[in-house]
Amino acid sequence: MKDSLRTGVSFGLTSAVITTLGLMVGLQSGTHSKIVVLAGILTIAIADAFSDALGIHVSEEAESGGGPQKLDNVISSKSA
């Protein structure tokens, strides 16, 4: 397994577990509803995956010498 892939997978799994556990505890404490907790898990899974992917992509662009203008174009195209 390539080092960058191993780093990405490790970071993503750690981030996902910590974020999901925090969300589950918070929603369960606040609502006591299984449906709300499940909907929250689904929502955070999608949002966290996109967030990690964009973060890794921008990081790789910065390392490859993309420059500020290229990074601005990447960020604005992903958020539109």
Phi and psi in radians as a Rosetta constraint file:
Dihedral C 1 N 2 CA 2 C 2 CIRCULARHARMONIC -1.125 0.35
Dihedral N 2 CA 2 C 2 N 3 CIRCULARHARMONIC 2.623 0.35
Dihedral C 2 N 3 CA 3 C 3 CIRCULARHARMONIC -1.054 0.35
Dihedral N 3 CA 3 C 3 N 4 CIRCULARHARMONIC -0.734 0.35
Dihedral C 3 N 4 CA 4 C 4 CIRCULARHARMONIC -1.159 0.35
Dihedral N 4 CA 4 C 4 N 5 CIRCULARHARMONIC -0.645 0.35
Dihedral C 4 N 5 CA 5 C 5 CIRCULARHARMONIC -1.186 0.35
Dihedral N 5 CA 5 C 5 N 6 CIRCULARHARMONIC -0.766 0.35
Dihedral C 5 N 6 CA 6 C 6 CIRCULARHARMONIC -1.064 0.35
Dihedral N 6 CA 6 C 6 N 7 CIRCULARHARMONIC -0.738 0.35
Dihedral C 6 N 7 CA 7 C 7 CIRCULARHARMONIC -1.112 0.35
Dihedral N 7 CA 7 C 7 N 8 CIRCULARHARMONIC -0.780 0.35
Dihedral C 7 N 8 CA 8 C 8 CIRCULARHARMONIC -1.112 0.35
Dihedral N 8 CA 8 C 8 N 9 CIRCULARHARMONIC -0.756 0.35
Dihedral C 8 N 9 CA 9 C 9 CIRCULARHARMONIC -1.155 0.35
Dihedral N 9 CA 9 C 9 N 10 CIRCULARHARMONIC -0.778 0.35
Dihedral C 9 N 10 CA 10 C 10 CIRCULARHARMONIC -1.073 0.35
Dihedral N 10 CA 10 C 10 N 11 CIRCULARHARMONIC -0.808 0.35
Dihedral C 10 N 11 CA 11 C 11 CIRCULARHARMONIC -1.094 0.35
Dihedral N 11 CA 11 C 11 N 12 CIRCULARHARMONIC -0.795 0.35
Dihedral C 11 N 12 CA 12 C 12 CIRCULARHARMONIC -1.111 0.35
Dihedral N 12 CA 12 C 12 N 13 CIRCULARHARMONIC -0.757 0.35
Dihedral C 12 N 13 CA 13 C 13 CIRCULARHARMONIC -1.156 0.35
Dihedral N 13 CA 13 C 13 N 14 CIRCULARHARMONIC -0.768 0.35
Dihedral C 13 N 14 CA 14 C 14 CIRCULARHARMONIC -1.087 0.35
Dihedral N 14 CA 14 C 14 N 15 CIRCULARHARMONIC -0.811 0.35
Dihedral C 14 N 15 CA 15 C 15 CIRCULARHARMONIC -1.080 0.35
Dihedral N 15 CA 15 C 15 N 16 CIRCULARHARMONIC -0.760 0.35
Dihedral C 15 N 16 CA 16 C 16 CIRCULARHARMONIC -1.130 0.35
Dihedral N 16 CA 16 C 16 N 17 CIRCULARHARMONIC -0.749 0.35
Dihedral C 16 N 17 CA 17 C 17 CIRCULARHARMONIC -1.134 0.35
Dihedral N 17 CA 17 C 17 N 18 CIRCULARHARMONIC -0.834 0.35
Dihedral C 17 N 18 CA 18 C 18 CIRCULARHARMONIC -1.133 0.35
Dihedral N 18 CA 18 C 18 N 19 CIRCULARHARMONIC -0.793 0.35
Dihedral C 18 N 19 CA 19 C 19 CIRCULARHARMONIC -1.111 0.35
Dihedral N 19 CA 19 C 19 N 20 CIRCULARHARMONIC -0.782 0.35
Dihedral C 19 N 20 CA 20 C 20 CIRCULARHARMONIC -1.155 0.35
Dihedral N 20 CA 20 C 20 N 21 CIRCULARHARMONIC -0.737 0.35
Dihedral C 20 N 21 CA 21 C 21 CIRCULARHARMONIC -1.094 0.35
Dihedral N 21 CA 21 C 21 N 22 CIRCULARHARMONIC -0.748 0.35
Dihedral C 21 N 22 CA 22 C 22 CIRCULARHARMONIC -1.068 0.35
Dihedral N 22 CA 22 C 22 N 23 CIRCULARHARMONIC -0.756 0.35
Dihedral C 22 N 23 CA 23 C 23 CIRCULARHARMONIC -1.127 0.35
Dihedral N 23 CA 23 C 23 N 24 CIRCULARHARMONIC -0.774 0.35
Dihedral C 23 N 24 CA 24 C 24 CIRCULARHARMONIC -1.070 0.35
Dihedral N 24 CA 24 C 24 N 25 CIRCULARHARMONIC -0.805 0.35
Dihedral C 24 N 25 CA 25 C 25 CIRCULARHARMONIC -1.104 0.35
Dihedral N 25 CA 25 C 25 N 26 CIRCULARHARMONIC -0.787 0.35
Dihedral C 25 N 26 CA 26 C 26 CIRCULARHARMONIC -1.114 0.35
Dihedral N 26 CA 26 C 26 N 27 CIRCULARHARMONIC -0.813 0.35
Dihedral C 26 N 27 CA 27 C 27 CIRCULARHARMONIC -1.188 0.35
Dihedral N 27 CA 27 C 27 N 28 CIRCULARHARMONIC -0.684 0.35
Dihedral C 27 N 28 CA 28 C 28 CIRCULARHARMONIC -1.142 0.35
Dihedral N 28 CA 28 C 28 N 29 CIRCULARHARMONIC -0.721 0.35
Dihedral C 28 N 29 CA 29 C 29 CIRCULARHARMONIC -1.155 0.35
Dihedral N 29 CA 29 C 29 N 30 CIRCULARHARMONIC -0.636 0.35
Dihedral C 29 N 30 CA 30 C 30 CIRCULARHARMONIC -1.467 0.35
Dihedral N 30 CA 30 C 30 N 31 CIRCULARHARMONIC -0.592 0.35
Dihedral C 30 N 31 CA 31 C 31 CIRCULARHARMONIC -2.041 0.35
Dihedral N 31 CA 31 C 31 N 32 CIRCULARHARMONIC -0.477 0.35
Dihedral C 31 N 32 CA 32 C 32 CIRCULARHARMONIC 0.975 0.35
Dihedral N 32 CA 32 C 32 N 33 CIRCULARHARMONIC 0.581 0.35
Dihedral C 32 N 33 CA 33 C 33 CIRCULARHARMONIC -2.110 0.35
Dihedral N 33 CA 33 C 33 N 34 CIRCULARHARMONIC 2.166 0.35
Dihedral C 33 N 34 CA 34 C 34 CIRCULARHARMONIC -1.161 0.35
Dihedral N 34 CA 34 C 34 N 35 CIRCULARHARMONIC -0.645 0.35
Dihedral C 34 N 35 CA 35 C 35 CIRCULARHARMONIC -1.125 0.35
Dihedral N 35 CA 35 C 35 N 36 CIRCULARHARMONIC -0.724 0.35
Dihedral C 35 N 36 CA 36 C 36 CIRCULARHARMONIC -1.134 0.35
Dihedral N 36 CA 36 C 36 N 37 CIRCULARHARMONIC -0.733 0.35
Dihedral C 36 N 37 CA 37 C 37 CIRCULARHARMONIC -1.109 0.35
Dihedral N 37 CA 37 C 37 N 38 CIRCULARHARMONIC -0.785 0.35
Dihedral C 37 N 38 CA 38 C 38 CIRCULARHARMONIC -1.112 0.35
Dihedral N 38 CA 38 C 38 N 39 CIRCULARHARMONIC -0.728 0.35
Dihedral C 38 N 39 CA 39 C 39 CIRCULARHARMONIC -1.124 0.35
Dihedral N 39 CA 39 C 39 N 40 CIRCULARHARMONIC -0.681 0.35
Dihedral C 39 N 40 CA 40 C 40 CIRCULARHARMONIC -1.119 0.35
Dihedral N 40 CA 40 C 40 N 41 CIRCULARHARMONIC -0.709 0.35
Dihedral C 40 N 41 CA 41 C 41 CIRCULARHARMONIC -1.102 0.35
Dihedral N 41 CA 41 C 41 N 42 CIRCULARHARMONIC -0.772 0.35
Dihedral C 41 N 42 CA 42 C 42 CIRCULARHARMONIC -1.080 0.35
Dihedral N 42 CA 42 C 42 N 43 CIRCULARHARMONIC -0.785 0.35
Dihedral C 42 N 43 CA 43 C 43 CIRCULARHARMONIC -1.112 0.35
Dihedral N 43 CA 43 C 43 N 44 CIRCULARHARMONIC -0.816 0.35
Dihedral C 43 N 44 CA 44 C 44 CIRCULARHARMONIC -1.208 0.35
Dihedral N 44 CA 44 C 44 N 45 CIRCULARHARMONIC -0.532 0.35
Dihedral C 44 N 45 CA 45 C 45 CIRCULARHARMONIC -1.099 0.35
Dihedral N 45 CA 45 C 45 N 46 CIRCULARHARMONIC -0.759 0.35
Dihedral C 45 N 46 CA 46 C 46 CIRCULARHARMONIC -1.206 0.35
Dihedral N 46 CA 46 C 46 N 47 CIRCULARHARMONIC -0.845 0.35
Dihedral C 46 N 47 CA 47 C 47 CIRCULARHARMONIC -1.126 0.35
Dihedral N 47 CA 47 C 47 N 48 CIRCULARHARMONIC -0.723 0.35
Dihedral C 47 N 48 CA 48 C 48 CIRCULARHARMONIC -1.167 0.35
Dihedral N 48 CA 48 C 48 N 49 CIRCULARHARMONIC -0.670 0.35
Dihedral C 48 N 49 CA 49 C 49 CIRCULARHARMONIC -1.107 0.35
Dihedral N 49 CA 49 C 49 N 50 CIRCULARHARMONIC -0.791 0.35
Dihedral C 49 N 50 CA 50 C 50 CIRCULARHARMONIC -1.128 0.35
Dihedral N 50 CA 50 C 50 N 51 CIRCULARHARMONIC -0.717 0.35
Dihedral C 50 N 51 CA 51 C 51 CIRCULARHARMONIC -1.092 0.35
Dihedral N 51 CA 51 C 51 N 52 CIRCULARHARMONIC -0.808 0.35
Dihedral C 51 N 52 CA 52 C 52 CIRCULARHARMONIC -1.124 0.35
Dihedral N 52 CA 52 C 52 N 53 CIRCULARHARMONIC -0.736 0.35
Dihedral C 52 N 53 CA 53 C 53 CIRCULARHARMONIC -1.106 0.35
Dihedral N 53 CA 53 C 53 N 54 CIRCULARHARMONIC -0.753 0.35
Dihedral C 53 N 54 CA 54 C 54 CIRCULARHARMONIC -1.171 0.35
Dihedral N 54 CA 54 C 54 N 55 CIRCULARHARMONIC -0.708 0.35
Dihedral C 54 N 55 CA 55 C 55 CIRCULARHARMONIC -1.072 0.35
Dihedral N 55 CA 55 C 55 N 56 CIRCULARHARMONIC -0.777 0.35
Dihedral C 55 N 56 CA 56 C 56 CIRCULARHARMONIC -1.156 0.35
Dihedral N 56 CA 56 C 56 N 57 CIRCULARHARMONIC -0.714 0.35
Dihedral C 56 N 57 CA 57 C 57 CIRCULARHARMONIC -1.091 0.35
Dihedral N 57 CA 57 C 57 N 58 CIRCULARHARMONIC -0.823 0.35
Dihedral C 57 N 58 CA 58 C 58 CIRCULARHARMONIC -1.125 0.35
Dihedral N 58 CA 58 C 58 N 59 CIRCULARHARMONIC -0.663 0.35
Dihedral C 58 N 59 CA 59 C 59 CIRCULARHARMONIC -1.086 0.35
Dihedral N 59 CA 59 C 59 N 60 CIRCULARHARMONIC -0.772 0.35
Dihedral C 59 N 60 CA 60 C 60 CIRCULARHARMONIC -1.167 0.35
Dihedral N 60 CA 60 C 60 N 61 CIRCULARHARMONIC -0.638 0.35
Dihedral C 60 N 61 CA 61 C 61 CIRCULARHARMONIC -1.118 0.35
Dihedral N 61 CA 61 C 61 N 62 CIRCULARHARMONIC -0.696 0.35
Dihedral C 61 N 62 CA 62 C 62 CIRCULARHARMONIC -1.166 0.35
Dihedral N 62 CA 62 C 62 N 63 CIRCULARHARMONIC -0.683 0.35
Dihedral C 62 N 63 CA 63 C 63 CIRCULARHARMONIC -1.182 0.35
Dihedral N 63 CA 63 C 63 N 64 CIRCULARHARMONIC -0.532 0.35
Dihedral C 63 N 64 CA 64 C 64 CIRCULARHARMONIC -1.493 0.35
Dihedral N 64 CA 64 C 64 N 65 CIRCULARHARMONIC 0.083 0.35
Dihedral C 64 N 65 CA 65 C 65 CIRCULARHARMONIC 1.391 0.35
Dihedral N 65 CA 65 C 65 N 66 CIRCULARHARMONIC 0.591 0.35
Dihedral C 65 N 66 CA 66 C 66 CIRCULARHARMONIC -1.127 0.35
Dihedral N 66 CA 66 C 66 N 67 CIRCULARHARMONIC -0.480 0.35
Dihedral C 66 N 67 CA 67 C 67 CIRCULARHARMONIC 1.412 0.35
Dihedral N 67 CA 67 C 67 N 68 CIRCULARHARMONIC 2.833 0.35
Dihedral C 67 N 68 CA 68 C 68 CIRCULARHARMONIC -1.070 0.35
Dihedral N 68 CA 68 C 68 N 69 CIRCULARHARMONIC -0.683 0.35
Dihedral C 68 N 69 CA 69 C 69 CIRCULARHARMONIC -1.145 0.35
Dihedral N 69 CA 69 C 69 N 70 CIRCULARHARMONIC -0.749 0.35
Dihedral C 69 N 70 CA 70 C 70 CIRCULARHARMONIC -1.134 0.35
Dihedral N 70 CA 70 C 70 N 71 CIRCULARHARMONIC -0.720 0.35
Dihedral C 70 N 71 CA 71 C 71 CIRCULARHARMONIC -1.101 0.35
Dihedral N 71 CA 71 C 71 N 72 CIRCULARHARMONIC -0.699 0.35
Dihedral C 71 N 72 CA 72 C 72 CIRCULARHARMONIC -1.064 0.35
Dihedral N 72 CA 72 C 72 N 73 CIRCULARHARMONIC -0.709 0.35
Dihedral C 72 N 73 CA 73 C 73 CIRCULARHARMONIC -1.135 0.35
Dihedral N 73 CA 73 C 73 N 74 CIRCULARHARMONIC -0.710 0.35
Dihedral C 73 N 74 CA 74 C 74 CIRCULARHARMONIC -1.129 0.35
Dihedral N 74 CA 74 C 74 N 75 CIRCULARHARMONIC -0.810 0.35
Dihedral C 74 N 75 CA 75 C 75 CIRCULARHARMONIC -1.122 0.35
Dihedral N 75 CA 75 C 75 N 76 CIRCULARHARMONIC -0.792 0.35
Dihedral C 75 N 76 CA 76 C 76 CIRCULARHARMONIC -1.205 0.35
Dihedral N 76 CA 76 C 76 N 77 CIRCULARHARMONIC -0.565 0.35
Dihedral C 76 N 77 CA 77 C 77 CIRCULARHARMONIC -1.270 0.35
Dihedral N 77 CA 77 C 77 N 78 CIRCULARHARMONIC -0.557 0.35
Dihedral C 77 N 78 CA 78 C 78 CIRCULARHARMONIC -1.340 0.35
Dihedral N 78 CA 78 C 78 N 79 CIRCULARHARMONIC -0.546 0.35
Dihedral C 78 N 79 CA 79 C 79 CIRCULARHARMONIC -1.543 0.35
Dihedral N 79 CA 79 C 79 N 80 CIRCULARHARMONIC -0.174 0.35
